[in-house]
Amino acid sequence: MPELPEVETTVRGLERVLKGRRIARIEARRADLRRALPHDLGQRLTGATVTALGRRAKYGRIDTDRGDSLIFHLGMSGRWRIDPAEIEKHDHFLIETDDGHVLALNDPRRFGSLDLVVTAGIDNWPAFAALGPEPFDIGPAELQRRLKGRKAAIKLLLLDQRIIAGLGNIYVCEALFRARINPRRAGGSVSLRRLGRLVPSIHAVLAEAIAAGGSSLRDFASPDGELGYFSKSFDVYDREGQPCRGKCGGTVRRIVQGGRSTFYCPKCQR
């Protein structure tokens, strides 16, 4: 699933061709993705000018001068393609700009979504209202407050979008490794000192992944077709049985938490 760095990479790629442009035409090539597309999508978007693009957690947003925001979620396999050589079977939604660019939302598994929300009330849109703060906006003390009294594993709590929004499996594994925290440790028992290592690790991992264009695992590529290269820098993710890169002499182990694979070094993550 595309995570925060992949969505940020996508938004930045779309911004280069969409911001300031008028939407000349849209085409919904099916009526739904994970759920039905808004019935008035064409009426509200056609002729509108894109004023800004942004991201909230794992959602991308495209704002227009009509006071509407198109919000997209890439689901498990979604990606935008800019000026594709040909329209493919899984290009389910098209945007054409006044200067001739075509953007295609490709989603083979159709777990993504498109919503049209009034921009002025976007923070109260149910999906956004339920989210915690962005990872870059939270500090150790605030994270400790949000984890207080929680007995669930720190790994699972960091994936809870109500506690901190936008973190996914890959980057939580990597951040916990850098902070030398065992992913099975109860979240409420993680000291402020340890959180003082964890929060900068989260920030660094995300920033490095965004700079690398994200991580291309299976389906993801940026809108211009480039693959993300952060996967070449993984310390623990998908490295089961390999030596720990922390030079502690340990071996990367894989366990399952909440139905997701967790990779960590049991020797240096305590």
Wavefront OBJ file of the C-alpha trace (Angstrom):
o trace
v 0.000 0.000 0.000
v 1.358 3.477 -0.839
v 2.275 5.158 2.439
v 2.887 8.790 3.373
v 6.145 9.229 1.369
v 4.569 7.698 -1.734
v 1.491 9.932 -1.444
v 3.694 13.002 -0.887
v 5.759 12.045 -3.938
v 2.548 11.644 -5.936
v 1.181 15.034 -4.866
v 4.437 16.780 -5.781
v 4.420 15.103 -9.194
v 0.828 16.107 -9.885
v 1.458 19.662 -8.716
v 3.948 20.253 -11.521
v 1.268 19.792 -14.183
v -1.973 20.628 -12.361
v -1.441 23.732 -10.240
v -2.832 26.826 -11.952
v -4.336 24.826 -14.810
v -7.985 24.658 -15.786
v -9.612 21.236 -15.911
v -10.859 20.947 -19.484
v -12.352 17.483 -19.211
v -12.764 14.592 -16.831
v -13.784 11.044 -17.571
v -14.930 8.524 -14.996
v -14.442 5.225 -16.777
v -16.336 3.340 -14.088
v -18.868 4.370 -11.469
v -16.915 3.234 -8.429
v -13.609 2.293 -6.906
v -13.732 1.118 -3.286
v -17.044 2.978 -3.150
v -19.181 4.929 -5.584
v -17.715 8.072 -7.142
v -19.578 11.343 -6.417
v -22.431 11.652 -8.915
v -21.714 15.338 -9.604
v -17.962 14.957 -10.078
v -17.997 16.070 -13.717
v -20.248 19.070 -13.149
v -18.202 20.435 -10.247
v -14.720 19.814 -11.692
v -15.020 20.540 -15.420
v -13.951 24.137 -16.056
v -12.517 24.612 -12.558
v -8.960 25.850 -12.029
v -6.642 23.951 -9.697
v -5.425 26.329 -6.999
v -3.396 24.039 -4.741
v -2.442 20.452 -4.004
v -1.674 18.900 -0.658
v -1.624 15.802 1.495
v -3.293 14.716 4.742
v -1.967 11.448 6.138
v -2.231 8.972 3.242
v -4.753 11.088 1.314
v -3.940 13.503 -1.505
v -6.055 16.580 -2.212
v -6.575 18.775 -5.247
v -8.196 22.163 -4.478
v -10.100 24.207 -7.060
v -11.275 27.793 -7.394
v -14.867 26.621 -6.977
v -14.301 25.823 -3.321
v -14.126 22.076 -3.875
v -11.348 19.618 -3.067
v -10.915 16.320 -4.875
v -9.543 13.883 -2.292
v -7.893 10.682 -3.451
v -6.656 7.600 -1.641
v -4.447 5.184 -3.560
v -5.620 2.098 -1.696
v -3.423 -0.969 -2.182
v -2.312 -0.545 -5.777
v -3.305 2.904 -7.010
v -1.093 5.428 -8.765
v -1.501 8.450 -11.010
v 0.059 8.437 -14.479
v 0.926 11.654 -16.321
v 0.474 11.675 -20.100
v 0.356 7.885 -20.515
v 1.211 6.618 -24.001
v -2.123 4.821 -24.020
v -5.087 4.481 -21.705
v -5.038 1.100 -19.984
v -7.747 -1.173 -18.645
v -7.176 -0.057 -15.055
v -7.037 3.688 -15.752
v -10.393 4.349 -14.098
v -10.434 8.160 -13.885
v -8.963 10.747 -16.266
v -8.282 14.476 -15.917
v -7.362 16.556 -18.976
v -5.994 20.073 -18.467
v -6.376 23.117 -20.693
v -2.777 22.779 -21.870
v -3.259 19.188 -23.007
v -1.889 17.103 -20.147
v -3.756 13.907 -19.291
v -3.638 12.399 -15.815
v -4.911 8.866 -15.302
v -5.716 7.276 -11.946
v -4.709 3.640 -12.332
v -5.938 1.195 -9.685
v -5.940 -2.518 -10.623
v -7.348 -3.708 -7.290
v -9.812 -0.803 -6.925
v -9.189 -0.311 -3.194
v -8.617 3.407 -3.713
v -11.204 6.164 -3.504
v -12.201 9.561 -4.883
v -14.267 12.066 -2.908
v -15.296 15.651 -3.574
v -15.481 17.787 -0.433
v -16.194 21.489 0.160
v -12.741 22.908 0.931
v -13.904 25.217 3.725
v -15.156 22.245 5.751
v -12.448 19.775 4.877
v -11.127 19.394 8.434
v -14.584 18.239 9.501
v -14.901 15.676 6.729
v -15.355 12.404 8.697
v -12.244 10.684 7.342
v -10.064 13.688 8.255
v -11.784 14.489 11.543
v -10.871 11.020 12.831
v -7.144 11.449 12.136
v -4.444 12.266 14.657
v -1.678 14.832 14.029
v 0.748 14.553 11.138
v 4.058 12.833 11.980
v 6.050 15.997 11.268
v 3.809 17.980 13.639
v 4.157 15.811 16.738
v 6.850 15.920 19.426
v 7.930 13.369 22.050
v 5.807 14.837 24.855
v 2.640 14.875 22.751
v 3.263 11.325 21.564
v 3.782 10.215 25.173
v 0.449 11.802 26.092
v -1.281 9.925 23.303
v 0.302 6.618 24.330
v -0.332 7.024 28.068
v -1.816 3.925 29.645
v -1.889 1.983 26.390
v -0.948 -1.689 26.720
v -0.939 -2.509 23.007
v 2.411 -2.926 21.269
v 4.125 0.301 20.235
v 4.268 -0.950 16.631
v 0.481 -1.334 16.477
v -0.168 1.988 18.178
v 2.026 3.854 15.692
v -0.097 2.359 12.906
v -3.289 3.656 14.562
v -4.218 6.666 12.448
v -6.110 8.197 15.399
v -2.863 8.475 17.369
v -0.575 9.670 14.596
v -1.736 10.002 11.003
v 0.060 8.739 7.942
v 2.471 6.141 9.278
v 2.477 2.750 7.591
v 4.093 -0.607 8.163
v 7.363 -0.062 6.313
v 8.331 3.231 7.927
v 7.256 2.243 11.431
v 9.546 -0.800 11.247
v 12.412 1.369 10.061
v 11.858 4.113 12.658
v 11.621 1.662 15.561
v 14.891 0.101 14.453
v 16.663 3.449 14.370
v 15.294 4.303 17.815
v 16.324 0.831 19.123
v 12.824 0.108 20.453
v 11.363 -3.398 20.452
v 8.144 -3.346 18.395
v 6.407 -5.575 20.968
v 6.964 -3.184 23.877
v 3.736 -1.780 25.344
v 3.210 1.719 23.994
v 2.425 3.228 27.370
v 5.676 1.897 28.819
v 7.958 3.641 26.322
v 9.810 6.331 28.241
v 10.047 9.964 27.196
v 13.767 9.405 26.668
v 13.063 6.626 24.178
v 10.350 8.671 22.499
v 12.966 11.407 22.208
v 14.829 9.001 19.916
v 11.740 7.666 18.178
v 10.165 10.925 17.014
v 13.316 12.226 15.246
v 13.732 8.759 13.742
v 10.207 8.912 12.330
v 10.899 12.360 10.898
v 14.217 11.280 9.373
v 12.890 8.062 7.841
v 9.951 9.858 6.236
v 12.106 12.741 4.954
v 14.657 10.349 3.452
v 11.920 8.268 1.834
v 10.271 11.348 0.316
v 13.651 12.498 -1.048
v 14.130 9.030 -2.580
v 10.694 9.094 -4.206
v 9.200 6.559 -1.804
v 9.572 2.795 -1.835
v 8.583 0.845 -4.925
v 7.200 -2.462 -3.721
v 5.052 -4.229 -6.317
v 2.826 -1.535 -7.847
v 3.969 1.936 -6.820
v 5.607 4.428 -9.158
v 5.445 8.218 -9.116
v 3.220 10.003 -11.658
v 6.115 10.445 -14.082
v 6.785 6.703 -13.987
v 9.895 6.863 -11.815
v 10.356 4.178 -9.187
v 11.020 5.010 -5.542
v 14.472 4.023 -4.321
v 14.160 4.115 -0.537
v 13.638 0.342 -0.555
v 17.354 0.036 -1.317
v 18.051 1.662 2.079
v 15.904 -0.559 4.287
v 17.645 -1.495 7.533
v 15.166 -4.165 8.615
v 12.060 -4.225 6.430
v 11.901 -7.352 4.252
v 15.373 -8.432 5.476
v 14.413 -11.476 7.561
v 17.395 -13.683 8.341
v 19.963 -11.108 7.234
v 22.607 -9.516 9.488
v 21.602 -6.436 11.438
v 23.043 -3.308 9.832
v 23.557 -1.874 13.314
v 26.629 -4.117 13.612
v 25.387 -5.595 16.872
v 25.890 -9.104 15.554
v 22.144 -9.781 15.558
v 19.932 -11.141 12.820
v 16.791 -9.497 11.493
v 13.677 -11.353 12.583
v 10.135 -11.319 11.234
v 7.034 -11.609 13.423
v 3.355 -10.929 12.736
v 1.526 -8.162 14.625
v -2.048 -7.270 13.869
v -1.883 -9.318 10.693
v 1.118 -7.355 9.385
v 4.745 -8.402 9.111
v 7.112 -6.716 11.553
v 10.857 -6.792 10.922
v 13.285 -5.960 13.729
v 16.572 -6.900 15.355
v 15.910 -8.579 18.738
v 19.489 -7.929 19.835
v 19.605 -4.149 19.548
v 15.902 -3.303 19.796
v 14.929 -3.519 23.473
l 1 2 3 4 5 6 7 8 9 10 11 12 13 14 15 16 17 18 19 20 21 22 23 24 25 26 27 28 29 30 31 32 33 34 35 36 37 38 39 40 41 42 43 44 45 46 47 48 49 50 51 52 53 54 55 56 57 58 59 60 61 62 63 64 65 66 67 68 69 70 71 72 73 74 75 76 77 78 79 80 81 82 83 84 85 86 87 88 89 90 91 92 93 94 95 96 97 98 99 100 101 102 103 104 105 106 107 108 109 110 111 112 113 114 115 116 117 118 119 120 121 122 123 124 125 126 127 128 129 130 131 132 133 134 135 136 137 138 139 140 141 142 143 144 145 146 147 148 149 150 151 152 153 154 155 156 157 158 159 160 161 162 163 164 165 166 167 168 169 170 171 172 173 174 175 176 177 178 179 180 181 182 183 184 185 186 187 188 189 190 191 192 193 194 195 196 197 198 199 200 201 202 203 204 205 206 207 208 209 210 211 212 213 214 215 216 217 218 219 220 221 222 223 224 225 226 227 228 229 230 231 232 233 234 235 236 237 238 239 240 241 242 243 244 245 246 247 248 249 250 251 252 253 254 255 256 257 258 259 260 261 262 263 264 265 266 267 268 269 270
